[in-house]
Amino acid sequence: MKPNRLLILFLSINIINYVDRQILSGVFPLLKDHFLLSDAALGLLGSAFMITYSLTSIPFGKWADRWLPHKVAAIGVAVWSLATVSSALAWSFASLFVFRALVGIGEAAYVSTAGTILSNAYPERKRSAILGLFNLGMPIGGALGVVLGGWLGAKFGWQWAFFIVGVPGLLLAYRAWKLPLRKQAVTEQQPRFGMDDLIRLFSKNRPFLYTCLGYAGISFAFGAIVLFVPTFFERSFGYSLEKATLLAGGLQVGAGLLGAPLGGWIADLWLKRTGRGRAYTLVISMLLSAVFLWVGLFMESFLAFFLSAFFMLWHVGVATALVFDVTDKAIWNTAAAAAMFVMHFLGDIPSPYLVGLISDHTSLLFAFSLLPIPMLLASFCFWKAGTYLQRRPA
């Protein structure tokens, strides 16, 4: 299969990936009324996905190394699509929690393999650009998921929202399964994920530890904001569900399409002047994101919300690149897996529940006003990571 056709297929799947992931955010108000849920319970539904997603990504990566990666990816797409469709049949909070956890398992199988498949399809000099295009699925799919969830939910009910967005993934799963790809050869020198590597990373590599903690700070704030921002716009600004989800989706896709590539370009340009360029880019972006979030909350400024999201999404690609900057190439796979694990378990797994819990006892506005704190902590951690890097040009 030609590489560009492969990219189009996997970009399409990645867009559906984030649509099915963020559909939950668009129907939050409907689920709250239907099941009589607290905000904390709504947050747990978001955490259900991230728990299984984090725990199963490494095992799926190992399975793909032993078998055909595109087959593993196809199975993952089918599993999460079936789980999304099944969410329409949820009869209780517990059943919906289980279905969302299954979505996380399926998406872990796909995310663990898709980047490797595309990297093998293109020459090394094009990989960064290709993976950047592939990751456009996050802002595009995330925005579509929020908007479709609100629109379909308001028009036809939350059950139909889950059902409709889950079906396309089943068709794409079949297309991925039929790809004419062969297993890549495994060399003796291929790095393995071992406990010794983990101990060495966290006990001896201080810049890696600070980078992981900074990444977790971003994840803590971003995970809660993405889930609750349509509900926040509905409650605090008095918008209808359809308008609130449309604004939230526009905010995400606009900030993502502008912020992600600009952040990467600035980080790479700064890196030419100093080895601390990427770390300093994250320091500034998270600081500005925190400030504009506070401005947006207390002045009810949509422009400030957009600027906060814009600077927040500078981290896409830059934070991952910093993980590689502070680790040896021989253990890059281990470093990436460990960073993702820490990012989720200290970040977007607990944050939706905690924000919901605080909202139940105070208000969603007050809960949101606390989120700049982990963003400022992330800025500090990236600054600490940068102090261990070289001042001279990379």
N, C-alpha and C positions, 0 to 999 in steps of 0.2 A: 504494500500500500504506500502511495506517495506520502512523504512527510507532511505536506501542507493539508492533505485530506485527513490525516491522522490528527493534526492539530485542531482542525475544525470540529472533528468528532469529540475530542477530549475537552475542548473549550465548551461545546454544547452540553456535555455531561456535567462539567464543572458549574455551569450556570444553573442547571437543574439541581445540582448538589446544594447550592446556596438558596435556591428557591424553596426546596423542601426543608432546609434548615431554618429559614426565617419565616416560613408561613405561620409558624406558631406565634410570632410577635404580632402579626396582623390580626389574629383572632383572639388575642388575650382578653379584651373586654367581653366578648361573646362567651368564652369559656368560663370567665369569672361569674357571669350571670347564670349560665346553664348549670354548672356544677356547684355554685355557691362557694367559690374558692376565695381564700385570702390572697393577698399579694405575695406572701411567702410561699404559698402552695404554687402559685403561677411561676415563681422563680425556680422552684424545684423541678418543674417541667423542663425548663431550660438546662438545668444542671444534669438531668437524666441523660440527655444527649451527650454532654461533654464527658461524663464519667465513663461511659462505655467506649466513647471515641478515644479517650486517652489510654485506657487499659488495653485495648485490642490493636492499636496501630502497630506496635512493635511485633507482636506475633504474626500479624498479617504480612508485614514486611519480610519476615523470615520465611513464611510460607511461599511468598512470591519468588524469593531467591531459589527455592527448591523446585518450583513448578513454573508454569507459564504466567507471567505477570498480568497479561491482558485478560486471562481467564479469571484470575483472582479479582481484578477490577470489575469485570462483568458480573461476577457473583455479588460483589459488594453493592453495585448499582441496583441489581434486582432485589437484594435484601432491603435496602433502605426505601426503595420505591414501594414494595409490598407493605412495609411497615407504615409508610405515609398513607397509603390507601386504607390500610386497616385502622388507622387513627380515626377515620370517619365512622367506624363502628364502635368506638369507645363508649362504654356504658357507665364508667365511673372514673374518678381521678386516678385510681390505681391502674386501671387498664390503659388509660392514656399515657401514664408514666412509663409503663412497660413498652408500649409501641414507640414512644420517643427514644427510649433506650436502645431499641432495635435499630432505629434510624442511625444512631451513633455508631453501632457496630458495622453497618453497611458502608457508611461513609468512611470509616477508618480503613476498610479494605481498599477502597478506591484511592483515597489520598495517599496511602502508603505505596502505591504502585504507579500512579499516573505520571508523576514527575520523572521517574526513572525511565518509563517507556518513551516519553518525549525526548529526554536527554540522549537516549540511545539512537533516536531517529534523526538527530541533527548533529552537525559537526560542532566541536567545542566552542568555536568562535561565535556561534549563534545561540548558544544555550540560554544565556541570560535574557536575551530579547524574547526568545520563544517562551520561556517560563514566565516572563512578565506578561505576555499576551494571555497565557493560560490562566494566570491569576486574576485577570480582569473578570473572571467568573464571580469573584467575591463581591465587588460593588454592584455589578450588573444583576447577578442572581439574587443577592441580598435585597436590593431595592425592589426587584420584581416580586420576591416572596412577600415582603411587607405589603406592597400595594395590592397584589392579587388576593392576599389573605383578607385585607379589609374590604375590598370590593366584592369578591365572591361571597365572603361571610355575610356582608350586609344584604346582598341581593338574594342569596339562595340558602344561607345558613352555614355554620362553620363546618358541618360534616361534608358538604359538597366542596368546600375549599380544599380540604385535605385530599379528597378523592380525585379532583380534577388535576391538581398539580402532581399527584403521584403517578398517574398513568404514563406520561411521556418517558419517564425513567425506565419503564419496563421495555419500551421499544428501543431505547438507546442501549440497554443492557444486552439485548439480543445482537445488536450491531457490533458491540465491543467483543462479544463472545466469538463472533465469526471472523474476527480480524486474522489475516494470514501472517501472523508473527511467530517467530521461533524463540525458543529460550536462549537467553544470552549466556555465553560461556562464563563460568565462575573460576577465578584464578585462586591460586594458593595464598596469594597475598591479600585477598579481600578481607577488610577489617570486620571483626565480629563484635557484637554487643556483649560485653562481659562486665561482671561485677568489679573486677580490678580497675577497669577503665572508669567506671562510675566513681569509685572511691578516690582515684587519683584526680579526676576532674574537680570534684567538690572540695577535696581537702587541700590540694596543692595549687590549683589554678584559680586564684582570686578574681582575675578579670572575667573568667567564665562564670563564676558564682554571681558576681554583680550583674553581669549581662542577663543571666537567667532571672534574677530578682527584678530587674528592670522590665524585662519582657512580661513577667507575671503582673507587675503594676499596670502595664498597658492593658493586658488581658482582663484584669479585674474591672477596670473602668469601662472598657469597650464592650465587654460581654454583657454587662448590666444595661448599659445605655441602649445598645441595639435591640435588646428584648423589650425594654420598657418605654422607649421614646414615643411610640405611637400612643400608648396609654397615657403618657405624660402630656402630650399635646391635646388629647381628648379631655382630660381632667382639668389641666391648668389653663388652657387657652380656650376651652369650650368648643373645640372643633367637633364635627361629626366624625364617626369612625372612618368613613371613606376619605374625608379630607385630611384627617390626622395621618392615616397610613400613606396617602399620596405625598404629603409633605415629608414624612420620615423617609420614604423611598427616594424622593428627589434629593433630599439632603445626603443620603448615603451614596447614591450613584454619582452625584455631582462632585462631592468631596473626594470620593475614591478615584474617579477618572482624572481629576486634576492633582490631588495631593500625592497619590502613590508614585506616579512617574516623576513628579517634580522633586519629591523627597529623595528618590533614588539618584536623580541627576545631581542634586546638590551634594549628597553624601559622597558620590564618586569624585566629583570635582574637588571637594574639600580634602579627600583622601590623597590627592596628588600633592597637596601642600604639607600635609602632616598625617602620620599614621593614626592620629586620633580623630580624623575627619568624620568617620561614621558615628563614632560615639558622641561627638559634639553635636552632630546633626540631630540625634535623638534627644540630647539634653535640651536643646533649644525648642524642638518641636513639641515635646511633652510639656515644657514650661508654658509655652504660648497656648497650647490646647487647654490646659488647666485654667489659665487666666480668662480665656474667652468663654469657657463653660460657665464660670461664675458670672461673667458679664451677661451672658444670655439668660441665665436663670433669674437674676435679680432685676434686669431691665426688660425682660420678656422680648429680647431681640433675636429674631430669626437669623439675621446676618451674623450675630455673634455665635449662635449655634453652628452655623455653617463653617465659620472660621475655626471653631474648636474641632469639628470633625475633619476639616481640611488638614490641620496640623497633626491631628491624631493619626491620620492615615499616611503620613510621611513614613511611618515605621514599616510599612509593608515592603518587604524585601531588605530594607536596611538592617533591621534587627537580626534577621537570619544571617545576613552577610557578616554582621559583627560577631555572631557565634563562631563563624569560621575563622574570623580574624584572630580570635583569642585562643584557638585550639590548634593542635597539630593535625595536618592533613590525614595522617594515618588513622585518626579516630574521629573523623568528621561525621560518619554515620552515627556513632555513639553519641557524640556531642549534640547533634541535631535532635536525636530521639530524647536524650535527657533534658534538653532545653524545652522541648514541647511538653514533656511530662510535667516539669516544674511549672511552666507557664499556665497549664490548664488547672492543675491541682491547687495552686495558690491563687489563681486568677479567676477565670470564668466558670469554674465549677462552684465555688462558694458564693461569688458575688451576686448572682441573681436571687438566691435565697435570702442573703443578708439584706440586700436592698429592699426586697419585698417585705421582710420582717420589720425593718425600720419604718417602711411606708405604712404598714398596718398599725404601728404604735404612734406614728406622727403624721407624716404626709409624704407623698412621692416627691414633692418639691424639696423637702428637707433631706430625704434620702439621696436625691441627685446632687444636692449641694455638698455632700460629703465626698463625692467621687473625684473631685480634683485632688484630694489628698493622696490617693495611690498614684495619681499621675505625677505629682510633685516628687513622691518617693522614687518613682521610676526615673525621673530626670536626675535625681541625686545618684542613683545606682549606676546609671550610664556614665555620669561624670566620674565616679569612682573607677569604673572599668577603664575609662579613657586614661586615667592617671598611670595605669600600668603599661599603656602602649607607648610606642616611640614618638618623640616629638618630630624627628626628622621625616622627610617624605617617605611614603610607603614604597 
